[in-house]
C-alpha cells in the first residue's frame, strides 16, 4: 500500500482544526442559517466549496508548472477579501439592529446570492488562500501518485469542511440560537468585522514593508 496513513491523518486533523475554528466562513454560515434558513446556508456552503476547489486547483498548478504568485498579488486579493468580509459584517449588523420583519427576496434570487456570497468569501478568505497555497503542498506526498494525492487531499478537505459547516448550520437552528437570533447574528457579524479589520491592518503592513524593502 503506497498510502501514507500517518501523513493523511495529520492532514485531516489540520483541516478539521482549520475549518472548525470560528472565522469568516463560519460566521457567514451561522448568520445565513439564522436569517435565511438552513437551505440558504447550505447553498452558501456550496459556494465556499466551489472556491476551495478552485484554490486547490491553483495549488496543484503551482506544483506541476512551477507557477509562482507575486506576493503583492496575494496581498491585493487579501485586501479585496477583507473589504468584502467587512461589507458582509455591516450587512449582518444591520440585520441584527434593524426591524424584525423585512421583505424577503425571491427564492431563486436568494439562492444565487448565497452561492455568490459563499464563493466570493471563500476565494478571498486569507486563511483559505494561505492554506492551499502554502500548507496544502506539504502533504502532496501522501501517496506515490501525484494525481491521486491531489485528488485525495481535495476530497478530504471537502468532506471535513462540509461536515463541519453542516454541524454549524444545525446548531444555529437550535432553540437557544433562534431565541437569541439578534445577539448571535450581531456577535458573528462582529467576528467578521474584526477579521476584516485585522486583515486590512496586517496586509497593509505587509505591502508597506515589501514596498520599503
VOBA-1610 file (N, C-alpha, C; in pm, whole numbers, padded with zeros to 5 digits, always signed):
BEGIN
Unk+00086-00121+00000Unk+00000+00000+00000Unk+00088+00125+00000Unk+00065+00213-00098Unk+00153+00328-00113Unk+00096+00453-00045Unk-00006+00435+00039Unk-00069+00549+00106Unk-00006+00571+00242Unk+00039+00695+00264Unk+00100+00731+00393Unk-00013+00772+00488Unk-00058+00675+00569Unk-00173+00699+00656Unk-00144+00803+00764Unk-00023+00800+00820Unk+00009+00896+00926Unk+00007+01039+00871Unk+00060+01058+00750Unk+00058+01190+00688Unk-00085+01233+00655Unk-00166+01136+00609Unk-00305+01166+00576Unk-00384+01204+00701Unk-00360+01133+00812Unk-00428+01165+00937Unk-00386+01303+00988Unk-00258+01335+00975Unk-00210+01467+01016Unk-00276+01576+00933Unk-00292+01550+00805Unk-00358+01646+00716Unk-00505+01663+00755Unk-00574+01550+00778Unk-00715+01555+00815Unk-00735+01631+00946Unk-00647+01608+01042Unk-00657+01680+01170Unk-00634+01829+01150Unk-00538+01863+01065Unk-00509+02004+01037Unk-00630+02071+00972Unk-00692+02003+00878Unk-00810+02057+00810Unk-00925+02075+00910Unk-00944+01974+00996Unk-01052+01982+01095Unk-01033+02102+01187Unk-00911+02121+01236Unk-00885+02234+01325Unk-00902+02367+01252Unk-00858+02372+01128Unk-00870+02495+01050Unk-01015+02531+01024Unk-01094+02431+00982Unk-01234+02457+00945Unk-01320+02484+01069Unk-01295+02408+01177Unk-01379+02420+01296Unk-01353+02549+01372Unk-01233+02607+01357Unk-01204+02733+01425Unk-01291+02844+01369Unk-01369+02912+01454Unk-01457+03017+01403Unk-01380+03123+01325Unk-01429+03155+01209Unk-01368+03255+01122Unk-01475+03315+01034Unk-01437+03382+00927Unk-01536+03449+00843Unk-01636+03355+00778Unk-01591+03236+00734Unk-01684+03142+00671Unk-01787+03093+00771Unk-01741+03053+00889Unk-01834+03005+00993Unk-01932+03116+01032Unk-01881+03237+01049Unk-01969+03349+01086Unk-02075+03373+00979Unk-02035+03366+00853Unk-02132+03386+00744Unk-02235+03274+00742Unk-02191+03151+00761Unk-02283+03036+00761Unk-02384+03049+00874Unk-02337+03084+00993Unk-02428+03099+01108Unk-02528+03211+01083Unk-02479+03325+01034Unk-02568+03437+01003Unk-02675+03396+00901Unk-02631+03328+00796Unk-02723+03290+00689Unk-02826+03189+00739Unk-02781+03093+00820Unk-02872+02992+00873Unk-02979+03054+00962Unk-02939+03152+01042Unk-03033+03218+01133Unk-03132+03306+01059Unk-03084+03379+00959Unk-03167+03483+00897Unk-03235+03439+00768Unk-03182+03335+00702Unk-03241+03292+00576Unk-03276+03144+00573Unk-03242+03071+00679Unk-03277+02930+00685Unk-03165+02837+00643Unk-03177+02707+00679Unk-03071+02610+00651Unk-03046+02586+00502Unk-03152+02594+00420Unk-03132+02572+00276Unk-03040+02678+00218Unk-03066+02803+00254Unk-02982+02912+00205Unk-02839+02899+00258Unk-02826+02858+00385Unk-02693+02838+00442Unk-02619+02727+00370Unk-02691+02622+00330Unk-02630+02512+00256Unk-02579+02559+00120Unk-02657+02644+00053Unk-02613+02700-00076Unk-02489+02787-00057Unk-02485+02861+00052Unk-02368+02943+00082Unk-02246+02854+00103Unk-02265+02742+00175Unk-02155+02648+00197Unk-02108+02588+00065Unk-02201+02559-00027Unk-02161+02508-00158Unk-02077+02611-00233Unk-02110+02738-00215Unk-02029+02843-00277Unk-01887+02845-00223Unk-01873+02829-00090Unk-01737+02825-00033Unk-01662+02702-00079Unk-01733+02590-00101Unk-01668+02468-00150Unk-01615+02488-00292Unk-01695+02556-00375Unk-01650+02584-00512Unk-01522+02666-00510Unk-01515+02764-00419Unk-01394+02844-00406Unk-01277+02758-00359Unk-01301+02666-00267Unk-01195+02578-00217Unk-01140+02490-00329Unk-01229+02440-00414Unk-01184+02357-00527Unk-01098+02438-00623Unk-01135+02563-00646Unk-01055+02649-00734Unk-00918+02676-00672Unk-00914+02701-00542Unk-00785+02724-00475Unk-00699+02598-00475Unk-00763+02481-00459Unk-00688+02355-00465Unk-00630+02335-00604Unk-00707+02368-00707Unk-00657+02359-00844Unk-00538+02451-00865Unk-00545+02571-00809Unk-00434+02665-00819Unk-00309+02609-00752Unk-00327+02545-00635Unk-00214+02486-00565Unk-00151+02374-00647Unk-00233+02293-00712Unk-00182+02185-00796Unk-00106+02241-00916Unk-00159+02346-00977Unk-00091+02409-01090Unk+00044+02466-01048Unk+00051+02521-00929Unk+00177+02576-00879Unk+00281+02465-00863Unk+00235+02347-00822Unk+00328+02236-00801Unk+00371+02172-00933Unk+00280+02164-01030Unk+00311+02095-01155Unk+00380+02183-01258Unk+00355+02313-01252Unk+00410+02403-01353Unk+00517+02496-01298Unk+00535+02494-01166Unk+00632+02586-01107Unk+00581+02729-01102Unk+00448+02744-01114Unk+00388+02877-01111Unk+00414+02943-00976Unk+00462+03064-00978Unk+00489+03139-00855Unk+00404+03265-00856Unk+00329+03283-00751Unk+00244+03401-00741Unk+00319+03517-00676Unk+00303+03633-00733Unk+00363+03753-00675Unk+00297+03780-00539Unk+00378+03794-00434Unk+00320+03821-00301Unk+00229+03944-00300Unk+00260+04041-00387Unk+00176+04160-00392Unk+00038+04127-00448Unk+00032+04029-00540Unk-00098+03986-00593Unk-00181+03921-00483Unk-00117+03834-00405Unk-00187+03769-00293Unk-00235+03874-00193Unk-00149+03972-00165Unk-00188+04078-00072Unk-00305+04159-00126Unk-00302+04185-00257Unk-00411+04259-00318Unk-00543+04184-00308Unk-00538+04052-00333Unk-00659+03970-00320Unk-00707+03969-00176Unk-00612+03963-00083Unk-00648+03965+00059Unk-00717+04096+00097Unk-00667+04208+00043Unk-00730+04337+00071Unk-00873+04341+00020Unk-00892+04291-00102Unk-01028+04286-00156Unk-01116+04195-00071Unk-01058+04081-00028Unk-01133+03989+00056Unk-01172+04052+00189Unk-01080+04127+00247Unk-01110+04194+00374Unk-01221+04297+00357Unk-01217+04368+00244Unk-01324+04464+00216Unk-01459+04395+00202Unk-01461+04280+00134Unk-01586+04205+00118Unk-01635+04150+00251Unk-01543+04099+00333Unk-01580+04049+00466Unk-01638+04162+00550Unk-01575+04280+00543Unk-01627+04394+00616Unk-01766+04433+00572Unk-01791+04426+00441Unk-01925+04457+00389Unk-02027+04359+00442Unk-01992+04229+00442Unk-02083+04128+00497Unk-02110+04153+00645Unk-02005+04196+00718Unk-02021+04225+00860Unk-02121+04338+00882Unk-02110+04443+00803Unk-02202+04556+00816Unk-02344+04516+00781Unk-02358+04428+00680Unk-02491+04378+00646Unk-02552+04301+00762Unk-02469+04217+00826Unk-02517+04139+00940Unk-02554+04226+01058Unk-02473+04327+01085Unk-02504+04420+01195Unk-02633+04497+01167Unk-02657+04529+01042Unk-02781+04598+01007Unk-02901+04507+01030Unk-02885+04378+00998Unk-02993+04283+01023Unk-03017+04265+01173Unk-02907+04267+01251Unk-02919+04245+01395Unk-02984+04364+01466Unk-02969+04482+01411Unk-03021+04602+01477Unk-03143+04660+01409Unk-03179+04605+01291Unk-03292+04658+01216Unk-03423+04599+01261Unk-03531+04631+01191Unk-03663+04577+01225Unk-03668+04426+01207Unk-03756+04362+01282Unk-03766+04216+01280Unk-03812+04165+01144Unk-03907+04231+01086Unk-03963+04181+00960Unk-03911+04265+00846Unk-03855+04197+00748Unk-03805+04264+00628Unk-03856+04190+00507Unk-03880+04255+00397Unk-03928+04187+00277Unk-03827+04084+00230Unk-03876+03964+00205Unk-03788+03854+00165Unk-03768+03856+00015Unk-03646+03823-00026Unk-03618+03814-00169Unk-03676+03685-00225Unk-03690+03680-00357Unk-03739+03558-00420Unk-03642+03444-00396Unk-03692+03318-00384Unk-03603+03205-00353Unk-03487+03191-00452Unk-03515+03210-00582Unk-03408+03195-00681Unk-03302+03302-00662Unk-03346+03425-00637Unk-03250+03533-00616Unk-03169+03509-00490Unk-03234+03461-00383Unk-03162+03432-00259Unk-03059+03323-00282Unk-03098+03221-00363Unk-03006+03111-00389Unk-02882+03157-00463Unk-02903+03241-00564Unk-02788+03293-00640Unk-02701+03379-00550Unk-02765+03460-00464Unk-02688+03547-00376Unk-02609+03465-00275Unk-02670+03356-00224Unk-02600+03271-00128Unk-02479+03205-00190Unk-02495+03150-00310Unk-02382+03087-00379Unk-02272+03189-00407Unk-02313+03308-00453Unk-02215+03412-00487Unk-02141+03460-00362Unk-02216+03484-00253Unk-02151+03530-00130Unk-02054+03425-00077Unk-02096+03298-00080Unk-02009+03191-00033Unk-01883+03181-00117Unk-01899+03189-00249Unk-01783+03177-00337Unk-01688+03294-00319Unk-01742+03416-00317Unk-01656+03534-00304Unk-01583+03536-00171Unk-01652+03495-00065Unk-01585+03490+00065Unk-01478+03383+00068Unk-01510+03265+00011Unk-01413+03156+00010Unk-01289+03187-00072Unk-01308+03248-00188Unk-01196+03275-00278Unk-01109+03389-00227Unk-01164+03473-00139Unk-01087+03587-00089Unk-01052+03574+00059Unk-01087+03460+00119Unk-01058+03438+00260Unk-00908+03416+00279Unk-00837+03505+00348Unk-00692+03490+00364Unk-00651+03357+00424Unk-00732+03303+00516Unk-00699+03176+00580Unk-00697+03062+00478Unk-00796+03059+00389Unk-00803+02954+00288Unk-00693+02971+00182Unk-00666+03096+00145Unk-00561+03121+00047Unk-00426+03070+00098Unk-00393+03104+00222Unk-00266+03060+00280Unk-00260+02909+00293Unk-00374+02847+00326Unk-00376+02701+00341Unk-00344+02632+00209Unk-00415+02668+00104Unk-00398+02597-00023Unk-00268+02634-00094Unk-00222+02757-00077Unk-00100+02798-00146Unk+00025+02753-00072Unk+00021+02755+00062Unk+00142+02727+00140Unk+00138+02593+00213Unk+00021+02556+00268Unk+00013+02439+00356Unk-00022+02312+00279Unk-00114+02322+00187Unk-00161+02208+00108Unk-00047+02133+00039Unk+00048+02203-00026Unk+00155+02130-00096Unk+00244+02046-00005Unk+00249+02076+00124Unk+00336+02000+00214Unk+00287+01857+00234Unk+00163+01828+00198Unk+00107+01693+00216Unk+00091+01619+00084Unk+00145+01673-00023Unk+00123+01616-00155Unk+00191+01479-00170Unk+00281+01445-00078Unk+00348+01316-00084Unk+00272+01208-00007Unk+00144+01230+00013Unk+00064+01133+00089Unk+00055+00999+00016Unk+00078+00997-00114Unk+00087+00873-00190Unk+00192+00892-00301Unk+00228+00783-00365Unk+00332+00791-00468Unk+00282+00857-00596Unk+00153+00855-00617Unk+00094+00917-00736Unk+00055+01060-00704Unk+00109+01154-00781Unk+00077+01295-00758Unk-00071+01321-00780Unk-00127+01265-00889Unk-00268+01289-00919Unk-00358+01232-00810Unk-00324+01112-00762Unk-00404+01050-00657Unk-00394+01132-00527Unk-00275+01180-00497Unk-00257+01260-00375Unk-00340+01388-00380Unk-00333+01458-00494Unk-00407+01583-00508Unk-00557+01559-00496Unk-00606+01452-00560Unk-00748+01420-00553Unk-00789+01383-00411Unk-00708+01301-00345Unk-00739+01256-00209Unk-00741+01373-00110Unk-00640+01459-00118Unk-00634+01574-00027Unk-00752+01668-00048Unk-00791+01687-00173Unk-00905+01774-00202Unk-01034+01714-00149Unk-01053+01582-00168Unk-01174+01516-00120Unk-01183+01521+00032Unk-01070+01499+00099Unk-01069+01505+00246Unk-01110+01644+00292Unk-01056+01748+00227Unk-01094+01885+00262Unk-01244+01906+00246Unk-01300+01864+00131Unk-01441+01887+00101Unk-01530+01814+00202Unk-01498+01688+00232Unk-01580+01610+00325Unk-01579+01671+00465Unk-01460+01704+00515Unk-01450+01761+00650Unk-01514+01899+00655Unk-01488+01981+00554Unk-01543+02116+00551Unk-01696+02111+00548Unk-01751+02023+00464Unk-01896+02014+00451Unk-01958+01963+00581Unk-01894+01865+00645Unk-01946+01810+00770Unk-01946+01915+00882Unk-01836+01989+00893Unk-01826+02090+00999Unk-01924+02204+00975Unk-01931+02253+00852Unk-02025+02361+00823Unk-02170+02314+00840Unk-02197+02188+00804Unk-02330+02134+00826Unk-02366+02131+00974Unk-02267+02097+01059Unk-02290+02097+01204Unk-02320+02238+01253Unk-02248+02337+01201Unk-02274+02475+01241Unk-02414+02519+01197Unk-02457+02476+01078Unk-02592+02511+01030Unk-02698+02454+01123Unk-02680+02328+01163Unk-02776+02264+01252Unk-02777+02330+01390Unk-02658+02361+01441Unk-02651+02426+01573Unk-02716+02563+01572Unk-02701+02633+01460Unk-02760+02767+01451Unk-02912+02762+01452Unk-02970+02647+01416Unk-03115+02634+01412Unk-03173+02581+01542Unk-03090+02559+01644Unk-03140+02512+01772Unk-03215+02623+01845Unk-03294+02582+01945Unk-03380+02676+02015Unk-03306+02794+02075Unk-03192+02768+02137Unk-03117+02877+02200Unk-03075+02981+02098Unk-03020+02932+01985Unk-02973+03025+01882Unk-03089+03104+01822Unk-03203+03037+01800Unk-03317+03106+01743Unk-03374+03209+01841Unk-03372+03173+01970Unk-03425+03263+02072Unk-03343+03390+02079Unk-03212+03375+02066Unk-03121+03490+02073Unk-03064+03519+01935Unk-03152+03516+01836Unk-03111+03534+01697Unk-03035+03665+01675Unk-03088+03774+01727Unk-03024+03903+01707Unk-02885+03906+01771Unk-02874+03850+01892Unk-02746+03852+01962Unk-02642+03767+01888Unk-02685+03648+01842Unk-02592+03560+01770Unk-02551+03623+01638Unk-02649+03682+01568Unk-02618+03750+01442Unk-02522+03865+01464Unk-02548+03944+01569Unk-02460+04057+01599Unk-02320+04011+01635Unk-02309+03903+01716Unk-02178+03855+01757Unk-02099+03800+01639Unk-02165+03720+01554Unk-02093+03665+01438Unk-02055+03776+01341Unk-02138+03880+01331Unk-02103+03993+01244Unk-01984+04070+01300Unk-01977+04082+01432Unk-01860+04146+01493Unk-01733+04066+01469Unk-01746+03932+01469Unk-01631+03847+01437Unk-01584+03875+01295Unk-01680+03883+01202Unk-01646+03915+01064Unk-01576+04050+01055Unk-01628+04150+01126Unk-01571+04283+01123Unk-01429+04284+01180Unk-01409+04209+01289Unk-01276+04202+01350Unk-01176+04136+01255Unk-01220+04028+01187Unk-01133+03960+01089Unk-01097+04056+00976Unk-01197+04131+00928Unk-01172+04226+00818Unk-01072+04333+00858Unk-01091+04391+00976Unk-01002+04498+01022Unk-00861+04446+01045Unk-00851+04328+01111Unk-00719+04270+01135Unk-00649+04238+01004Unk-00725+04185+00908Unk-00667+04153+00778Unk-00621+04276+00704Unk-00698+04385+00713Unk-00659+04509+00647Unk-00530+04564+00706Unk-00521+04561+00838Unk-00401+04613+00904Unk-00279+04527+00869Unk-00295+04396+00880Unk-00182+04306+00853Unk-00137+04315+00707Unk-00233+04307+00614Unk-00197+04310+00472Unk-00139+04445+00433Unk-00198+04553+00487Unk-00141+04686+00461Unk+00001+04699+00509Unk+00028+04642+00627Unk+00165+04647+00679Unk+00260+04566+00591Unk+00214+04450+00544Unk+00298+04366+00456Unk+00329+04438+00326Unk+00229+04505+00270Unk+00253+04580+00146Unk+00350+04695+00169Unk+00335+04764+00282Unk+00426+04874+00314Unk+00568+04823+00333Unk+00581+04710+00402Unk+00715+04654+00427Unk+00781+04609+00298Unk+00702+04544+00208Unk+00760+04498+00080Unk+00796+04617-00008Unk+00718+04725+00002Unk+00750+04843-00078Unk+00871+04917-00026Unk+00892+04910+00106Unk+01006+04979+00165Unk+01136+04901+00150Unk+01121+04769+00123Unk+01241+04683+00114Unk+01320+04714-00013
//
